[in-house]
Amino acid sequence: MESSQFHHDLALLDWQIELGATEAIGDAPVNRYEVPAAAEKPAAPREAPVAQAATTAVDPVAVAEQAARGAQTLDELRAAMAAYELCDLKKGARNLVFSDGVPGARVMLVGEAPGRDEDREGRPFVGRAGQLLDRMLAAIDMGRAHAERPVYITNVLPWRPPQNRDPKPEEIAMIKPFLLRHIELAKPELLVIVGNWSCQALLGKRGITRLRGTWTEAAGRPALPIFHPAYLLRSPEFKREAWADLLSLKARLKAES
């Protein structure tokens, strides 16, 4: 038995040498069928502290406030708005629509946003709604180029929203600092708030059919909300209320002259 086992083991050794084995790995035998104990998991590498971002998130409202405060004239304000790059409306607009009429006029009208005609010409209220507005003002002996009783006109937004959609709250918020500075620099005695979105920007609420015709205060000045002329073109049955609002404006100007 021992001689047979010896020859058997020797044959196995020769076979391993033929396979390329040159030396024994260890002195003790190894049971290859034994299930090894679970290896201890290496400790997770320590994460390096996250470096502070080189640039922090930009607050478009804060940037607008700083730019607006820096403007000391209407020309400087227009330049500051033209240089403002954080409103996406600018990317799709042809022109910055800043104002029309006479700066320093007793009455300043604040519309909502430019339409197609305004975007093309770079002036507020030049389309059909603007033509109606001119007739409304002429009816009370006023106008954007009136020799004795001129008005000054601007919009909440200086760039046309795509497809004339309603302004978004974030768009109003980032442009509002420019609007408030615009009012400060133009120095009107009275404000006429034209339309729902202008009420949202200056009064913080909408509902023009409820707000119109009632004097209130906005940007530290007496303010009168009125229907937007575009609304009157769609709903001419409200022209009587619009006429009453114009007479209220005329009476207020006469009382404070």
C-alpha positions in Angstrom: 0.0 0.0 0.0 2.7 2.4 1.0 4.8 1.7 -2.1 1.6 2.1 -4.3 0.7 5.4 -2.6 4.3 6.6 -3.0 4.3 5.9 -6.7 0.9 7.6 -7.0 2.1 10.7 -5.3 5.2 10.8 -7.3 3.2 10.6 -10.5 1.0 13.6 -9.4 4.2 15.6 -8.7 5.6 14.8 -12.1 2.3 15.9 -13.7 2.4 19.2 -11.8 6.0 19.8 -12.9 5.0 19.1 -16.5 2.2 21.8 -16.0 4.9 24.3 -15.0 4.9 24.2 -11.2 8.4 25.0 -9.8 7.9 25.4 -6.1 5.5 24.8 -3.2 3.6 27.9 -2.1 3.2 27.0 1.5 4.3 24.4 4.1 0.8 23.7 5.4 -1.8 22.0 3.2 -4.8 24.2 2.1 -8.4 22.9 2.0 -9.8 24.4 -1.2 -13.3 23.3 -0.4 -13.5 25.3 2.9 -15.8 28.4 2.7 -13.6 31.3 3.6 -14.8 33.7 6.3 -16.3 36.9 5.0 -13.5 39.3 4.3 -13.7 42.5 6.4 -14.9 45.3 4.2 -12.2 47.9 3.7 -13.0 51.2 5.2 -14.6 53.6 2.8 -12.2 56.3 1.7 -12.8 59.6 3.4 -14.4 62.1 1.2 -12.6 65.2 0.6 -14.5 68.3 1.8 -16.6 69.7 -1.0 -14.9 72.9 -2.1 -17.1 75.9 -2.1 -18.3 76.7 -5.6 -16.3 79.3 -7.3 -19.5 81.1 -8.3 -22.7 81.2 -6.2 -26.2 81.2 -7.6 -27.1 84.6 -9.1 -30.2 86.2 -7.7 -31.7 88.1 -10.7 -33.8 90.3 -8.4 -30.8 91.4 -6.4 -28.8 92.1 -9.6 -31.7 94.2 -10.9 -32.0 96.1 -7.7 -28.3 97.0 -7.7 -28.4 98.0 -11.4 -31.6 100.1 -10.9 -30.1 101.9 -7.8 -27.1 102.8 -9.8 -29.1 104.7 -12.5 -29.3 108.4 -11.8 -31.1 109.4 -15.0 -33.6 107.9 -17.3 -30.9 107.4 -19.9 -28.7 105.6 -17.4 -31.7 103.4 -16.4 -32.4 102.5 -20.0 -28.7 101.6 -20.4 -28.9 99.5 -17.2 -31.9 97.6 -18.5 -30.3 97.0 -21.9 -27.3 95.5 -20.1 -29.4 93.2 -17.9 -28.9 89.7 -19.1 -30.9 87.6 -16.6 -34.4 87.9 -18.2 -34.9 85.3 -20.9 -37.5 87.6 -22.6 -34.6 89.6 -23.9 -33.3 86.7 -26.0 -36.4 86.6 -28.1 -37.2 90.3 -28.4 -36.2 92.6 -31.2 -36.0 95.8 -29.1 -36.0 97.1 -25.6 -39.3 99.0 -25.2 -38.5 101.7 -22.6 -40.9 104.6 -22.8 -42.7 107.2 -24.8 -44.2 110.6 -24.2 -42.7 113.4 -22.1 -40.6 112.6 -19.0 -41.6 114.7 -16.1 -45.3 114.8 -17.1 -47.8 114.9 -14.4 -49.3 111.5 -15.4 -47.4 108.3 -16.0 -49.2 105.3 -17.5 -47.8 101.9 -16.8 -48.9 99.2 -19.2 -48.2 95.5 -19.1 -45.8 94.3 -21.9 -44.9 95.1 -25.5 -46.8 93.3 -28.3 -45.6 92.6 -31.8 -45.9 96.2 -33.0 -44.2 97.6 -29.9 -41.4 95.1 -30.2 -40.8 96.1 -33.8 -40.9 99.9 -33.2 -39.3 100.0 -29.7 -42.1 102.1 -28.3 -45.0 101.3 -26.0 -48.7 101.3 -27.2 -48.2 101.8 -30.9 -50.5 99.0 -32.2 -54.3 98.9 -32.2 -54.5 99.1 -28.4 -52.1 102.1 -28.4 -54.2 103.9 -31.0 -57.3 103.4 -28.8 -55.3 104.7 -25.8 -54.4 107.8 -27.8 -58.1 108.4 -28.6 -59.0 107.9 -25.0 -56.4 110.4 -23.8 -57.4 112.9 -26.5 -61.0 112.7 -25.2 -59.8 114.3 -22.0 -57.5 116.7 -23.7 -54.3 114.8 -23.0 -51.7 112.8 -25.0 -48.2 111.6 -25.2 -47.2 114.6 -27.3 -49.8 117.1 -26.0 -48.3 120.6 -25.7 -50.0 121.5 -22.4 -51.0 118.2 -20.8 -48.6 115.5 -21.9 -48.3 112.0 -20.5 -45.4 109.6 -20.0 -45.8 105.9 -20.9 -44.0 102.7 -20.0 -44.6 99.1 -19.4 -44.0 96.6 -16.6 -41.9 94.5 -18.9 -39.5 96.0 -21.5 -39.4 93.0 -23.7 -42.2 91.2 -25.5 -43.2 87.8 -24.1 -43.3 85.1 -26.8 -46.7 84.9 -28.6 -47.9 87.8 -26.3 -48.4 85.3 -23.5 -49.0 86.6 -19.9 -45.9 87.7 -17.9 -44.6 85.1 -15.5 -44.3 86.0 -11.8 -40.5 85.6 -11.9 -40.3 88.0 -14.9 -42.3 90.6 -13.1 -40.2 90.2 -9.9 -36.8 90.7 -11.7 -38.0 93.7 -13.7 -39.9 95.4 -10.9 -36.8 97.1 -9.4 -36.3 98.8 -12.8 -40.0 99.9 -12.9 -39.9 101.4 -9.4 -36.7 103.3 -10.3 -38.3 104.4 -13.5 -41.2 105.9 -11.6 -38.8 107.6 -9.2 -36.8 109.2 -12.0 -39.8 110.2 -14.1 -41.4 111.9 -11.0 -45.1 111.8 -12.0 -47.7 113.2 -9.7 -50.2 110.5 -10.6 -50.0 106.9 -11.9 -52.4 105.2 -14.2 -52.1 101.5 -13.9 -53.2 100.0 -17.2 -54.5 96.4 -17.0 -54.4 93.3 -14.8 -50.6 92.5 -14.9 -49.7 96.1 -14.2 -51.9 95.9 -11.1 -50.1 92.7 -10.1 -46.7 94.4 -10.4 -47.6 97.6 -8.6 -50.4 96.6 -6.3 -49.7 93.0 -5.7 -53.1 91.9 -6.8 -55.3 91.4 -9.9 -58.9 91.6 -10.7 -59.2 94.7 -12.9 -63.0 94.7 -13.1 -63.0 95.1 -9.3 -60.0 97.4 -9.0 -60.6 99.8 -11.9 -62.0 103.3 -11.1 -60.9 103.3 -7.5 -58.0 105.5 -6.5 -55.3 103.8 -4.5 -51.6 104.2 -4.0 -48.6 102.6 -5.8 -44.9 103.4 -5.6 -45.7 106.2 -3.1 -48.1 108.0 -5.5 -51.9 108.2 -6.1 -52.7 105.6 -8.6 -55.8 104.8 -10.7 -56.2 101.3 -12.2 -58.0 101.2 -15.6 -58.9 98.7 -18.2 -56.3 97.9 -20.8 -57.2 99.2 -24.2 -56.7 95.7 -25.7 -59.4 94.5 -23.3 -61.7 97.2 -24.5 -61.2 96.1 -28.1 -62.3 92.6 -27.1 -65.1 93.8 -24.8 -66.4 97.2 -26.0 -69.3 97.0 -23.6 -66.9 98.2 -20.9 -66.1 101.5 -22.6 -68.6 103.3 -20.5 -66.7 102.3 -17.3 -63.4 103.3 -19.1 -64.9 106.7 -19.9 -65.8 107.2 -16.2 -62.2 106.4 -15.2 -60.9 108.9 -17.6 -63.2 111.6 -16.2 -62.0 110.6 -12.7 -58.4 111.2 -13.8 -59.2 114.5 -15.4 -61.0 115.7 -12.2 -58.1 114.6 -10.0 -55.6 116.5 -12.1 -57.8 119.6 -12.0 -58.3 119.4 -8.3 -54.5 119.1 -7.7 -53.4 121.8 -10.1 
